[in-house]
Amino acid sequence: MKLIDLSIGYPQGKSSRVVMKGINAELHKGRLTCLIGANGAGKSTLLRTISAFQPKLGGDIIIRGRKLESFSREELARLIGVVLTERPSVQHLTARQMVAMGRSPYTGFFGRLSDEDNAVVTESMRMVGIEHLAERMVHSLSDGERQKMMTAKALAQQTDVIFLDEPTAFLDYGSKVDTLQMLHQLCNVEGKTILLSTHDLELALQVADELWVMTDDKVTTGTPDELSADGTLSRFIDRPGLHYDPTARTIRIIDNK
């Protein structure tokens, strides 16, 4: 996927509120890309725009050589899987039944699962390590288990590209690490292309293959090493009380007394 001079924001009557313009970036197959930025920078707006959940204001989003708006909803459901921050508000569904909903782009009007569909659901749960949760009710799952379930649902769509909005929100530290390592493995082993937004900077710096750094006026892209070397990460992170060490890729709290 390529973003070419993309402008994002919200229509407001006859005008628009522009969040950011002139975004140029590219996602690469088999790479885990982390989108970082301050609250209000527009991370969710960008994710929703490139997921076709809301219209762009300008520029182009290219996937498989075509503009995003040229795809039908059915085609997009087979190209892009999306996992949002909101917790699923469902009752009386098991984890397996929720994951199976990822097969809806393939099951037709009545939604009946074939043997092949069931095999895909089983494999998707295995890939994220939740086979043992198959018969658990969704409401009984922990936040970490629920996040893995929703990732398995996206995998069951069998899309090459997966977007996740704050997948480590609400998780304890160990679950954050497990989730990011699992997503990284899906890229490296399964060849998925994954873009996720996160506020967990230090984990992103250690796990991400590439970073999209969103500031007030632009998105800067590159590997953690590249963005450490050119000062992008220091400019993004450094402030009174905080210092980014580009050599160790760590963030230190500084006593300014």
N, C-alpha and C positions, 0 to 999 in steps of 0.2 A: 504494500500500500504506500502511495506517495501523496503528500499534501503539497500543493503548489499554490503559493500566494494566497493561502486560505484565510478568510475572515470569519470569525465566529461571534455570536451574540444573539440578541432576541429582537424580533420585529415588535415595534411599538406604534400601532396605528399605521400612518403613512410613512413613518421613519423607522429607524432601528437603533437599538443600543448596542454599540460595538464593544465587545469584551477584548478582542485582540484581532489584529489584522497582519497580513504578510507572513503567515506561518508557512515555513518550508521544512519538511521533515520526511523521513522514510522509515518504514518498518521492514525488517529483514527476516526471512524465513529461518526458523530454528534459533531465534534470539529472544531473550527475555529483556524487554525494555520497561524501565520504570519512569513514570511521569511524576516529577516533583515540582512543588511550587507552594507559595504561601497560601493561606486561606483567602479565598476571594480572587485568586489569580486567574481562575477560569478552567481549572483541570476538569471538573465535571462537565462543563459546557463543551469543552473540546471532545471529551469522550462521547458525549451524547450526539455531537455533530457528526463525528466520523463513524458512529454506529447507525446513522440515519434516523435517530430518534427525534432530531430537530433539524431544521433546514440551515444550511450554510448561508452566510451573507455575501460571500464572494469567493473567487478562486476555485480550485478544483480538488477533488478527492478521487484518486485513481486507484482502482483495484483490478488486477488481471487485465490491464490495458483499457478498461472502461471507466467512465465516470460513475460515481456512486449512485447518482440519481437515475441512471439508466437501468438499474436492476429493479426487478419486482420484489415485493416483500418476501415472496416464496423463495426467490433466488438468494436474497440476502440471508435468509434463515439457514441456508446451506453453506454460506460463506463466512459469516461472522457469528460467534457466540458471545453473549454479553452477560456478565455477572455484576449486578448492581449492589450497592451497600445495603439497601433495605432488606430487612429480615422477612422471609416468606411468611405471610399470615394465612396459614392453611390449617385446617382441622381434618382429622381422620384420614390422613395420608401417611403411608410408610415412606421411609427414605428411598426405597427402590421405586415406588410409584412416582415420587417426585422426580427422580433421575429419568424415569421413563418418559416424562413429559418432554424431555429433550428430543425425543424421536418424532414429535408432532409434525415437523416439516416433511416427513417421509411416510406417515401412516395413513394419509387420506382423511376423508370426512369423518369416518366412524372411529378413527384412532385405535384400531385393533393392532396389537403388536404381533408381528410374525416371529418365527423362530430366530431369524436373523436379527430382528430388532431386539429381542430378548438377549441375544448373545452380545450385542453392542452395549446394552445397559449393564450387563454383568461385567464386561471388560472395562467399561468406564469407571465403575465402582472399584474394580481391582486396581486400576491405574492410580487412584488417589488413596487407596488403602482403607476403604470403608466397606468391604464385602461383609464384615461381621455386623454392620449396622442395617443391613437390608430390610429387616422386618421391624426395626424401631420406628415409632411414630415420630414425625418431624418435630412436633412440639417438645419432645423429650430430649432432643439432641443438645449438646453443648454448642456454644458459639463456634468453636473450632470445627466440630463435627458437621455443623450446618454449613459452614463455609466450604468444606470439602464436598459435601453433598451437592451444593450449587455449582461447584466446579465440575463435578462428575456429570451434572445435567448438561452443562455447556459442552463437555466432551462427547456426550451422547448425540449431540447435533452433528458430530463429525465435520466440524468446520476447521479450516486451516488456521483461522485467525480467532483469537479470543481476547476480549477486552474486559478488564475487571476494575471497578471503581472502589478503591479503598478495601481490598480484600482482607487486610490485617486489622481493620477497625474492630473494636470490641474483643480482641483476642489477647490472652496473656502472652508473655514474651516467648515462651517455648512454642506456643501454637503459631505465633508470628513466624518464627524461624522455620518450623515444619512446613507452613503454607508456602513460603517463598522458595524453600528448597524443592518442594514438590512441583511448583510451577516451573522452576528452572530445569528440573529433570524432564518435564513434559516438552520443553523446547529442545533440549539437547538430545533426548532419546527418541521422542515421537515426532520431532520436526515441527512442532507447533510454533506459531508466531504469536507472542503474547505481549500485550501492553497493559500495564496496571498503574493506577495512581496510588501514591502512598505518602504518608507523613513520616514513616519510619526511615529516616535518612541514612542512619548508619548501617542498617540492614540492607537497604537498597544499594549502598556503595559497595557492599561486600558480595552481593548476589547478582546484581544486574549485569547483563552483557553490554547494554547501552542505556543511556539516560536521556530523557527530554527534560530540560530545566526550563520551567516556565516563570518568567519574571514579568514586570509590569508592561513591557513593550515588545517582548519577543520570546521565541522558544529556541533554545540552543541545544544542539544534539551532539552526541559523541559517546565514546566509552568513558568509564570512570577515570581511567588513566589520562585520556586526552583532556577531559574537562578539569582534572586536577592540574595538569601541566600548564594549561593556558589561563588559569586563574578563575575560570567560570565558577567553580564550586566555592572557592574562597570568597568571591564577591557575593555569591548567593547566601552563604552561611554566616560569614563573619559579621559580628555586631558587638556592642558592649556586652561583655560576659561570655561570649562564645568565640571560639577560634577553630578553624578547620586546618588540620595538619595534612597537607597533600601527600606527604611521603608515607605516612602510616594509614592514610584514609580514615582518620578518626576525628571526632568533634570533641573538643575539650571545653569545660567550663572554667572561666578565668575569674579569679577574685579581683575585682576592680577597686578594692578598698585601698 
